[in-house]
Amino acid sequence: MSFFSNLSTLFGTQALQNTKLSRSKPKPQPKIRPQASPQKNQIQPKLVAPPIDTQAIINGAQTKAREIIVEAKDEALTIKTEAENNARGLSIKLEGQQQSLDAKLSKIEERLSSIESKEERLDITKQELEKTKQKLTDREQEILAKLEATSGMTTQEATKQLFDDLEKRLRKEMAQLIRQKEEEAQQEADSKVQEIIIDSMRHGATDYVAEYTISTVELPSEEVKGKIIGKSGRNIHTFEKRTGVDVDLDADPQTVRLSCFDPVRREIARISLERLIKDGRIQPTRIEEIIGKVEQEIDKVTFEAGKKLCHEIGVYNLPNDLMKMIGKFKYRFSYGQNLIAHTLEETRIGIKLAHELGIDVNIVKLGCLLHDIGKVSDEVEGSHVELGIKIAKKYNMPQEVIDCIAQHHEDKPFSGPEQMAVYIADAISGARPGARYENYEEYVKRLEKLEEIANKYDEVEDSYAIQAGREIRVLLKPEQSKDDDVTVLASKIRDEIKDSVTYPGTVTVTVIRETRSQAIAK
């Protein structure tokens, strides 16, 4: 900074001197023009410039400049020295960092090399394990083949025999355990008053549902069948495709049978066919027109029926689409019992039970109303319980109501007294005398199935399905069974009946084992 300060001082001094010189120089005098009336005796003054030592100023400036140059060289040398020192330090630092990086890179390369070696060893080990596993599998198959050849039994047969032997040895313990669990369940049930009341009503439960899947239409004459079929069958094909029902013209000369699992479609087809027969113009265009009008009328009818049912039981805030779906109950039957009548009756019973037991009336009311909603679902896959759960979730029903739908056939354990009340109300309405009828052939098949399940056990001598299929009595061979077998076999038959037989109410399994001896004295 001293170099630049000297320069500024030098040039500042020189500029000041130049200024002084410029000020000391005589300025040219302006010419005096003659005036109109000059004064004759006037005297003009003369200007005299002071003397200036120019050489001294130049010498001083040169001396000052030499001093500044010397100082500048010194300062430049100092800056150069400092820069060289800094550069030397940075170079040393960079060399240290480079060495550190080289060392780290060397370690990384060693690590990668080690990992690659380990991976190669792991691959080799894996291949060896696979080979060993295959050898063990082959050896196991050889041993199993030898064992099967030696014993004369397959693996499944040996396993079954082992479990049968184990079961025979543990029958006594199994019987004691079953009795113990039954006693514990009974003691637990005795501690819950509400569950006792509800449980006492459950004897009338039913989960068997029969369907009306056929409707008939009377024909004024047999010639009408030709019009229904149409040229090359175009009329009947259009009708079946548009309504989704099967038309049977061969059942009776004076009737037409309409078959479909969807009761609403079947009703639309029945009304449409009756109107077409009355109109007489049976052709594809007219068929489309009549079916379209009937569909609109049925939509209105189902909505009004659903709305009326909801209002009769005191439910007013359901979505319109859900009420329309409930209205389809009008055309749905179970064992000849109309679903609207069944739902109305069941809901009233459920509300009464809820009031008596002090449980949530609204949950029971909605549960009874929607418990069979899956029976009128447009979906085909799934039971009516599963479809009903989907519909309830779609319309954001409370979880308690969804549980009522899911548990009203005991597919899942009861989660609360409201769900049990819905189950009981459904059972009372469906199982009361006169509510439903049962197909005779189905009844006979169920009795035969019950006896078939019991008779397949070796220790069973005979079995009888009695009380209209509500009880199966099983007689054991005393010489091939023990007293403990009675309890175990009753549980087995009960579980198999639950899994493989569809039946109304309950089925009681009674297993009897007795030894009789007779002697005649003469």
C-alpha positions in Angstrom: 0.0 0.0 0.0 2.9 2.3 0.6 3.8 2.1 -3.1 0.4 3.3 -4.2 0.4 5.9 -1.4 3.7 7.3 -2.7 2.4 7.4 -6.3 -0.6 9.3 -5.2 1.6 11.7 -3.2 3.9 12.1 -6.1 1.3 12.8 -8.7 -0.7 14.9 -6.3 2.3 17.1 -5.6 3.1 17.4 -9.3 -0.5 18.3 -10.1 -0.4 21.0 -7.4 2.7 22.4 -8.8 1.3 22.4 -12.3 -1.7 24.2 -11.0 0.4 26.8 -9.4 2.4 27.2 -12.6 -0.7 27.6 -14.6 -1.9 30.2 -12.2 1.4 32.1 -12.2 1.5 32.3 -16.0 0.5 35.8 -17.4 -2.9 35.7 -19.0 -3.3 37.4 -22.3 -4.8 40.8 -21.9 -7.9 41.5 -23.8 -7.8 44.2 -26.4 -9.3 47.4 -25.4 -11.6 48.7 -27.8 -11.8 52.5 -28.2 -14.8 53.9 -26.7 -16.9 56.6 -28.1 -15.7 59.2 -25.6 -12.3 58.1 -24.2 -10.6 59.7 -21.3 -7.3 61.1 -22.2 -5.5 61.2 -18.9 -6.4 57.6 -17.7 -3.4 55.2 -16.7 -3.5 51.4 -17.3 -1.8 49.0 -14.6 0.8 46.4 -15.6 0.8 42.7 -14.3 4.1 41.1 -13.3 4.5 37.2 -12.9 6.7 35.9 -10.0 9.8 33.9 -10.9 9.5 30.0 -11.0 12.3 27.4 -10.3 11.3 24.7 -12.8 14.5 22.6 -12.6 14.2 22.2 -8.8 10.6 20.9 -9.2 11.7 18.3 -11.8 14.7 17.1 -9.7 12.4 16.7 -6.7 9.9 14.7 -8.7 12.6 12.4 -10.1 14.0 11.8 -6.6 10.5 10.9 -5.3 9.9 8.6 -8.3 13.1 6.7 -7.6 12.1 6.2 -4.0 8.7 4.9 -5.0 10.2 2.5 -7.5 12.5 1.1 -4.8 9.7 0.7 -2.3 7.6 -1.0 -5.0 10.3 -3.5 -5.8 10.6 -4.3 -2.1 6.9 -4.8 -1.7 6.7 -6.9 -4.9 9.5 -9.1 -3.6 7.7 -9.6 -0.2 4.4 -10.5 -2.0 6.2 -13.0 -4.2 7.9 -14.6 -1.2 4.6 -15.0 0.6 2.9 -16.5 -2.5 5.7 -19.0 -2.9 5.4 -20.0 0.7 1.7 -20.4 0.4 2.0 -22.4 -2.8 4.6 -24.7 -1.2 2.3 -25.3 1.8 -0.7 -26.1 -0.5 1.5 -28.4 -2.5 2.5 -30.3 0.6 -1.1 -30.5 1.8 -2.3 -31.8 -1.6 0.4 -34.4 -1.6 -0.7 -35.6 1.8 -4.4 -35.8 0.7 -3.3 -37.7 -2.4 -1.5 -40.2 -0.4 -4.5 -40.6 1.9 -6.8 -41.1 -1.1 -4.4 -43.6 -2.6 -4.4 -45.6 0.7 -8.2 -45.6 0.9 -8.5 -46.7 -2.7 -6.1 -49.5 -2.0 -8.2 -50.6 1.0 -11.4 -50.5 -1.1 -9.9 -52.5 -3.9 -8.8 -55.1 -1.3 -12.3 -55.2 0.2 -13.9 -55.6 -3.2 -11.5 -58.4 -4.0 -12.3 -60.1 -0.7 -16.1 -59.8 -1.4 -15.7 -61.2 -4.8 -13.8 -64.1 -3.4 -16.5 -64.7 -0.7 -19.2 -64.6 -3.4 -17.3 -67.2 -5.4 -17.0 -69.4 -2.4 -20.7 -68.9 -1.5 -21.7 -69.9 -5.1 -19.6 -73.0 -4.8 -21.1 -73.8 -1.4 -24.6 -73.3 -2.7 -24.0 -75.6 -5.6 -22.6 -78.2 -3.2 -25.7 -77.8 -0.9 -28.0 -78.3 -3.9 -26.2 -81.4 -4.9 -26.3 -82.7 -1.3 -30.0 -81.8 -1.0 -30.8 -83.7 -4.3 -28.8 -86.7 -3.0 -30.7 -86.6 0.3 -34.1 -86.4 -1.6 -33.1 -89.3 -3.8 -32.0 -91.2 -0.7 -35.2 -90.4 1.1 -37.2 -91.7 -1.9 -35.2 -94.9 -2.0 -35.7 -95.5 1.7 -39.5 -94.7 1.4 -39.7 -97.1 -1.5 -37.9 -99.8 0.5 -40.1 -99.2 3.5 -43.3 -99.4 1.4 -42.1 -102.5 -0.3 -41.2 -104.1 3.1 -44.4 -103.1 4.9 -46.8 -103.6 2.0 -48.4 -100.2 2.6 -48.1 -96.7 1.1 -46.9 -93.7 3.0 -50.5 -92.5 3.3 -51.7 -95.8 4.5 -48.9 -96.1 7.1 -49.7 -92.5 8.3 -53.4 -93.3 8.7 -52.6 -96.5 10.6 -50.3 -94.7 12.9 -52.9 -92.1 13.7 -55.6 -94.7 14.1 -53.4 -96.6 16.6 -52.6 -93.4 18.4 -56.2 -92.5 18.5 -57.1 -95.8 20.0 -54.5 -95.4 22.7 -55.7 -91.9 23.6 -59.4 -92.4 23.4 -59.9 -92.3 27.1 -57.9 -89.0 27.4 -59.8 -87.6 24.4 -63.2 -88.5 26.0 -62.2 -86.9 29.3 -61.0 -83.8 27.5 -64.2 -83.5 25.6 -66.3 -83.8 28.8 -64.1 -81.3 30.5 -64.4 -78.8 27.7 -68.2 -79.3 27.6 -68.4 -78.7 31.3 -66.3 -75.5 31.0 -68.4 -74.2 28.2 -71.6 -74.9 30.2 -70.2 -73.1 33.3 -69.2 -70.1 31.2 -72.6 -70.0 29.6 -74.3 -70.1 33.0 -72.4 -66.8 33.9 -74.0 -64.8 31.1 -77.7 -64.2 31.5 -78.3 -62.6 28.1 -76.6 -65.4 26.3 -78.5 -68.0 28.2 -81.8 -66.4 27.2 -80.8 -66.2 23.6 -79.2 -69.6 23.6 -82.4 -71.2 24.8 -84.2 -70.0 21.7 -81.7 -71.2 19.2 -83.2 -74.7 18.9 -85.4 -73.5 16.0 -82.6 -72.2 13.8 -82.5 -73.0 10.1 -80.1 -72.2 7.4 -81.5 -74.3 4.5 -83.1 -72.2 1.7 -85.2 -73.5 -1.1 -85.8 -71.4 -4.2 -88.6 -70.9 -6.7 -86.6 -70.8 -9.9 -89.4 -71.4 -12.4 -92.4 -69.4 -13.5 -95.2 -70.5 -15.9 -97.3 -68.7 -18.4 -100.6 -70.1 -19.6 -101.1 -70.1 -23.4 -104.5 -69.5 -25.1 -103.7 -72.2 -27.7 -100.8 -74.4 -28.7 -100.4 -72.4 -32.0 -99.0 -69.5 -30.0 -95.8 -71.5 -29.4 -95.0 -71.1 -33.1 -95.2 -67.3 -32.8 -93.0 -67.4 -29.7 -90.4 -69.4 -31.6 -90.6 -67.2 -34.7 -88.9 -67.8 -38.0 -85.6 -69.7 -37.6 -86.1 -69.2 -33.8 -85.4 -65.5 -33.9 -88.2 -64.5 -31.6 -87.3 -66.9 -28.8 -83.6 -66.2 -29.1 -84.2 -62.4 -28.8 -86.5 -63.0 -25.8 -84.0 -65.2 -24.0 -81.0 -63.0 -24.7 -82.9 -59.8 -23.7 -84.4 -61.2 -20.5 -81.7 -63.7 -19.4 -84.1 -66.5 -18.8 -84.5 -70.0 -20.3 -87.8 -70.6 -22.2 -89.1 -74.2 -22.1 -91.9 -74.9 -24.6 -91.9 -78.7 -24.2 -93.1 -79.1 -20.6 -96.8 -78.8 -21.4 -98.9 -78.1 -24.5 -100.7 -75.2 -22.8 -97.9 -73.6 -20.8 -94.5 -72.1 -21.1 -91.9 -72.5 -18.4 -89.5 -69.6 -17.6 -86.4 -70.7 -15.7 -83.9 -68.3 -14.1 -82.3 -68.0 -10.6 -82.8 -64.2 -10.7 -86.4 -63.7 -9.5 -86.6 -60.2 -10.9 -85.5 -61.2 -14.4 -88.0 -64.1 -14.2 -90.8 -61.8 -13.3 -89.9 -59.3 -16.1 -89.9 -62.2 -18.6 -93.3 -63.5 -17.3 -95.0 -60.2 -17.5 -93.4 -59.4 -20.9 -94.5 -62.8 -22.4 -98.0 -62.4 -21.1 -98.3 -58.9 -22.8 -96.7 -60.2 -26.0 -99.2 -63.0 -26.2 -102.1 -60.7 -25.5 -100.8 -58.2 -28.1 -100.2 -60.8 -30.7 -97.4 -59.0 -32.4 -94.5 -61.2 -31.4 -91.4 -60.0 -33.3 -87.9 -58.9 -32.2 -88.6 -55.2 -32.3 -91.8 -55.5 -30.4 -90.1 -57.9 -27.9 -87.4 -55.3 -27.2 -90.0 -52.6 -26.7 -92.3 -54.5 -24.4 -89.4 -55.8 -22.2 -88.0 -52.2 -21.9 -91.3 -50.9 -20.7 -91.7 -53.8 -18.2 -88.2 -53.2 -16.8 -89.1 -49.6 -16.1 -92.3 -50.6 -14.4 -90.6 -53.3 -12.3 -87.9 -50.7 -11.2 -90.7 -48.5 -9.9 -92.5 -51.4 -8.3 -89.3 -52.7 -6.5 -88.4 -49.2 -5.3 -91.9 -48.7 -3.8 -91.9 -52.1 -2.3 -88.5 -51.5 -0.7 -89.5 -48.1 0.5 -92.7 -49.4 2.0 -90.9 -52.2 3.9 -88.3 -49.8 5.3 -91.0 -47.4 6.5 -93.1 -50.2 8.1 -90.2 -51.1 10.3 -89.1 -47.5 11.0 -86.0 -47.1 8.8 -86.0 -43.8 6.8 -82.5 -42.9 5.9 -81.3 -45.7 3.5 -80.0 -44.8 0.0 -82.5 -45.2 -2.9 -80.5 -47.8 -4.6 -80.4 -49.9 -1.5 -84.2 -49.6 -1.0 -84.7 -50.6 -4.6 -82.5 -53.7 -3.9 -84.6 -54.5 -0.8 -87.7 -54.2 -3.0 -86.6 -57.2 -5.0 -87.6 -59.3 -2.0 -91.1 -59.0 -3.4 -90.2 -61.6 -6.1 -87.9 -63.8 -3.9 -89.1 -66.9 -2.1 -87.5 -69.3 0.4 -89.4 -72.6 1.0 -92.4 -70.8 -0.4 -92.0 -68.0 2.1 -92.0 -64.6 0.5 -88.8 -62.7 1.5 -90.6 -59.4 2.2 -93.0 -61.1 4.6 -90.1 -63.0 6.2 -88.0 -59.9 6.6 -90.9 -57.9 8.1 -91.8 -60.7 10.5 -88.2 -61.3 11.5 -87.5 -57.6 12.1 -90.5 -57.2 14.3 -89.4 -60.3 16.3 -85.8 -58.9 16.5 -87.0 -55.5 17.7 -89.1 -57.1 20.4 -86.1 -59.2 21.6 -83.8 -56.2 21.6 -86.3 -54.3 23.8 -86.6 -57.2 26.2 -82.9 -57.8 26.5 -81.8 -54.1 26.7 -79.5 -54.3 23.6 -79.1 -51.8 20.7 -82.4 -51.8 18.9 -81.1 -49.9 15.8 -78.4 -52.5 15.2 -80.9 -55.3 15.5 -83.4 -53.5 13.2 -80.9 -52.9 10.4 -79.3 -56.4 10.8 -82.7 -58.0 10.4 -83.6 -55.8 7.4 -80.4 -56.5 5.6 -79.5 -60.0 6.7 -80.7 -61.6 3.4 -79.8 -58.7 1.0 -77.2 -60.9 -0.7 -80.0 -63.1 -2.1 -81.0 -60.3 -4.5 -77.4 -59.3 -5.5 -76.6 -59.1 -9.2 -73.3 -60.9 -8.6 -73.3 -64.7 -9.0 -70.0 -65.8 -7.3 -70.3 -66.3 -3.5 -72.9 -67.3 -1.0 -75.7 -64.8 -0.1 -73.9 -64.1 3.2 -70.7 -63.1 1.4 -72.6 -61.0 -1.2 -74.6 -59.4 1.6 -71.4 -58.3 3.4 -70.1 -56.7 0.1 -73.4 -54.8 -0.3 -73.4 -53.6 3.3 -69.8 -52.4 3.0 -70.6 -50.7 -0.3 -73.3 -48.6 1.4 -71.1 -47.9 4.5 -73.2 -49.8 7.0 -71.9 -49.9 10.6 -69.6 -52.8 11.4 -72.1 -54.2 13.9 -74.7 -54.5 11.1 -72.1 -56.2 8.8 -71.5 -58.6 11.6 -75.2 -59.4 11.8 -75.2 -60.3 8.1 -72.0 -62.3 8.4 -73.1 -64.3 11.5 -76.8 -64.9 10.9 -76.1 -68.5 9.7 -73.3 -69.1 12.3 -70.7 -69.0 9.6 -68.6 -67.0 12.1 -68.7 -66.8 16.0 -71.2 -64.3 17.4 -69.5 -61.0 18.2 -72.3 -59.7 20.4 -75.9 -60.1 21.7 -77.3 -58.0 18.8 -75.9 -60.5 16.3 -77.4 -63.4 18.2 -80.7 -61.7 18.4 -80.8 -61.3 14.6 -79.9 -65.0 14.3 -82.7 -66.0 16.6 -85.3 -63.8 14.9 -84.4 -65.3 11.6 -84.7 -68.8 13.0 -88.1 -68.1 14.6 -89.6 -66.6 11.4 -88.2 -69.3 9.2 -88.8 -72.4 11.4 -92.3 -71.6 12.7 -95.0 -74.1 11.7 -96.5 -73.1 8.3 -93.8 -70.6 7.4 -92.1 -72.9 4.8 -92.4 -76.2 3.1 -89.7 -78.6 2.2 -89.2 -80.7 -0.9 -89.8 -84.4 -0.3 -86.9 -85.6 -2.3 -84.4 -83.3 -0.5 -85.8 -84.5 2.8 -85.2 -88.2 1.9 -81.7 -87.5 0.6 -80.8 -85.7 3.9 -82.0 -88.7 6.0 -80.0 -91.1 3.8 -76.9 -88.9 4.1 -77.1 -88.8 7.9 -77.3 -92.6 8.1 -74.5 -93.0 5.5 -72.1 -90.8 7.6 -72.7 -92.8 10.7 -72.5 -96.3 9.1 -69.1 -95.8 7.6 -67.3 -96.4 10.9 -66.2 -99.9 11.6 -67.5 -100.0 15.2 -71.0 -98.9 14.2 -73.6 -101.7 14.0 -76.5 -99.7 12.7 -77.9 -96.1 12.7 -81.3 -94.5 12.3 -82.3 -91.0 11.4 -85.4 -90.1 13.4 -87.6 -87.1 14.3 -87.7 -85.9 10.7 -83.9 -85.9 10.5 -83.4 -83.9 13.7 -81.7 -86.8 15.5 -79.4 -89.7 14.4 -79.2 -92.7 16.7 -76.0 -94.8 16.4 -75.7 -98.3 17.8 -72.2 -99.6 18.4 -70.9 -103.1 18.3 -69.9 -103.8 22.0 -67.2 -106.3 21.1 -65.4 -103.9 18.8 -65.7 -100.7 20.9 -65.2 -99.3 24.4 -67.2 -96.9 26.5 -64.8 -94.1 25.7 -65.6 -94.5 22.0 -69.1 -93.3 22.6 -68.1 -89.7 23.3 -65.4 -89.6 20.6 -67.6 -91.0 17.9 -70.5 -88.7 18.7 -68.1 -85.7 18.2 -66.8 -87.1 15.0 -70.2 -87.7 13.5 -71.5 -84.3 14.6 -68.5 -82.5 13.0 -68.9 -84.3 9.7 -72.6 -83.6 9.6 -71.9 -79.9 10.1 -69.4 -79.9 7.2 -71.2 -82.0 4.6 -75.0 -81.8 5.3 -77.4 -78.9 4.8 -80.2 -79.3 7.3 -82.9 -77.1 9.0 -82.5 -76.6 12.8 -80.2 -78.8 14.7 -79.3 -82.5 14.5 -78.7 -84.5 17.7 -76.2 -87.3 17.5 -77.0 -90.1 20.1 -74.4 -92.9 20.3 -75.4 -96.1 22.2 -73.2 -99.0 23.3 -74.6 -101.8 25.4 -73.8 -105.4 26.2 -76.7 -107.9 26.6 -76.5 -111.4 28.0 -79.4 -113.8 28.1 -79.7 -117.1 30.0 -82.7 -119.4 30.2 -83.3 -121.6 33.2 -85.3 -124.7 32.6 
